[in-house]
């Protein structure tokens, strides 16, 4: 056995850090609070004051797109942004934004699905 054995296996591999997760975390946060939340609030307000309420038995594709797919975009981008871990152990600085945005977007997507399918 050689005394000059390399101990590369003892240290984790260092890969170059791509800025992808930072941008996805910011995008997820922005999409959740600047796009999906106002759309959800607008649809809920229109459903209360409008003479024609949301149709529980049938699902229109526009309602499904606005209430379910719209927040799901933020959920998916947030999950991809946090693939390296929680914000305290991640090398990316903006991961905390995605960690905060994903649960909110998830609740909005579930609430939108419940509204679309008439569960609520």
Kinemage of the C-alpha trace (Angstrom):
@kinemage 1
@onewidth
@group {chain A} dominant
@subgroup {mainchain}
@vectorlist {calphas} color= white
{ca unk a 1} P 0.000 0.000 0.000
{ca unk a 2} L 1.343 3.357 -0.961
{ca unk a 3} L 1.771 6.136 1.576
{ca unk a 4} L 0.832 8.669 -1.087
{ca unk a 5} L -2.701 7.398 -1.534
{ca unk a 6} L -5.172 10.049 -2.518
{ca unk a 7} L -8.030 10.545 -0.126
{ca unk a 8} L -10.444 12.090 -2.593
{ca unk a 9} L -13.225 9.877 -1.346
{ca unk a 10} L -13.147 11.546 2.082
{ca unk a 11} L -14.305 14.929 0.825
{ca unk a 12} L -17.525 15.575 -1.035
{ca unk a 13} L -17.113 16.446 -4.710
{ca unk a 14} L -17.114 20.147 -5.470
{ca unk a 15} L -19.216 20.954 -8.476
{ca unk a 16} L -19.410 24.427 -9.935
{ca unk a 17} L -22.394 26.233 -8.502
{ca unk a 18} L -24.865 27.178 -11.191
{ca unk a 19} L -27.019 30.239 -10.553
{ca unk a 20} L -30.091 28.253 -11.648
{ca unk a 21} L -31.395 27.605 -8.155
{ca unk a 22} L -31.047 31.253 -7.157
{ca unk a 23} L -33.077 32.397 -10.156
{ca unk a 24} L -35.640 29.645 -9.711
{ca unk a 25} L -36.069 30.516 -6.054
{ca unk a 26} L -36.653 34.172 -6.896
{ca unk a 27} L -39.003 33.161 -9.716
{ca unk a 28} L -40.961 30.865 -7.409
{ca unk a 29} L -41.321 33.583 -4.780
{ca unk a 30} L -42.304 36.179 -7.378
{ca unk a 31} L -44.777 33.849 -9.104
{ca unk a 32} L -46.415 32.892 -5.806
{ca unk a 33} L -46.928 36.359 -4.384
{ca unk a 34} L -47.068 38.605 -7.470
{ca unk a 35} L -48.958 36.411 -9.936
{ca unk a 36} L -50.781 33.491 -8.302
{ca unk a 37} L -52.008 35.272 -5.162
{ca unk a 38} L -53.609 38.250 -6.965
{ca unk a 39} L -55.267 35.897 -9.454
{ca unk a 40} L -56.645 33.767 -6.606
{ca unk a 41} L -57.927 36.851 -4.765
{ca unk a 42} L -59.509 38.229 -7.946
{ca unk a 43} L -61.302 34.960 -8.711
{ca unk a 44} L -62.555 34.639 -5.132
{ca unk a 45} L -63.839 38.224 -5.097
{ca unk a 46} L -65.514 37.813 -8.487
{ca unk a 47} L -67.208 34.620 -7.293
{ca unk a 48} L -68.760 36.396 -4.275
{ca unk a 49} L -70.045 39.524 -5.988
{ca unk a 50} L -70.977 38.007 -9.308
{ca unk a 51} L -74.519 36.818 -9.980
{ca unk a 52} L -73.186 33.639 -11.588
{ca unk a 53} L -71.081 31.759 -9.014
{ca unk a 54} L -68.323 29.321 -9.882
{ca unk a 55} L -69.843 26.169 -11.308
{ca unk a 56} L -69.087 23.346 -8.847
{ca unk a 57} L -70.179 20.369 -10.993
{ca unk a 58} L -68.250 21.356 -14.111
{ca unk a 59} L -64.684 22.512 -14.405
{ca unk a 60} L -63.886 25.123 -16.991
{ca unk a 61} L -60.399 24.969 -18.414
{ca unk a 62} L -59.766 28.657 -17.661
{ca unk a 63} L -60.735 28.249 -14.004
{ca unk a 64} L -58.535 25.182 -13.727
{ca unk a 65} L -55.643 27.018 -15.372
{ca unk a 66} L -55.976 30.072 -13.115
{ca unk a 67} L -56.662 28.280 -9.843
{ca unk a 68} L -54.585 25.100 -10.063
{ca unk a 69} L -51.929 25.278 -12.774
{ca unk a 70} L -50.937 28.871 -11.982
{ca unk a 71} L -49.808 28.121 -8.382
{ca unk a 72} L -48.447 24.729 -9.468
{ca unk a 73} L -45.850 26.560 -11.570
{ca unk a 74} L -44.527 28.169 -8.386
{ca unk a 75} L -44.581 24.841 -6.531
{ca unk a 76} L -42.585 23.043 -9.219
{ca unk a 77} L -40.025 25.806 -9.662
{ca unk a 78} L -39.636 26.058 -5.887
{ca unk a 79} L -39.030 22.326 -5.536
{ca unk a 80} L -36.420 22.442 -8.280
{ca unk a 81} L -34.771 25.449 -6.626
{ca unk a 82} L -34.520 23.658 -3.276
{ca unk a 83} L -33.047 20.450 -4.652
{ca unk a 84} L -29.811 21.185 -2.785
{ca unk a 85} L -31.475 21.358 0.619
{ca unk a 86} L -32.881 23.800 3.109
{ca unk a 87} L -31.726 27.434 3.106
{ca unk a 88} L -29.420 26.980 6.074
{ca unk a 89} L -27.421 24.204 4.402
{ca unk a 90} L -27.675 25.355 0.792
{ca unk a 91} L -24.869 27.129 -1.033
{ca unk a 92} L -27.456 29.257 -2.810
{ca unk a 93} L -28.457 32.495 -1.148
{ca unk a 94} L -32.031 32.773 -2.417
{ca unk a 95} L -33.175 29.265 -1.466
{ca unk a 96} L -35.021 30.659 1.550
{ca unk a 97} L -37.399 32.483 -0.785
{ca unk a 98} L -38.444 29.208 -2.375
{ca unk a 99} L -38.731 27.502 1.003
{ca unk a 100} L -41.228 30.204 2.033
{ca unk a 101} L -43.086 30.308 -1.281
{ca unk a 102} L -43.655 26.588 -1.912
{ca unk a 103} L -46.035 25.901 1.029
{ca unk a 104} L -48.095 28.983 0.224
{ca unk a 105} L -48.319 28.049 -3.461
{ca unk a 106} L -49.156 24.456 -2.529
{ca unk a 107} L -52.064 25.596 -0.333
{ca unk a 108} L -53.300 27.877 -3.139
{ca unk a 109} L -53.150 25.005 -5.664
{ca unk a 110} L -55.055 22.660 -3.339
{ca unk a 111} L -57.657 25.337 -2.545
{ca unk a 112} L -58.030 26.065 -6.262
{ca unk a 113} L -58.545 22.397 -7.019
{ca unk a 114} L -61.146 22.166 -4.287
{ca unk a 115} L -62.950 25.201 -5.734
{ca unk a 116} L -62.797 23.827 -9.275
{ca unk a 117} L -64.168 20.420 -8.351
{ca unk a 118} L -66.820 21.790 -6.000
{ca unk a 119} L -65.495 20.317 -2.772
{ca unk a 120} L -65.700 23.637 -0.940
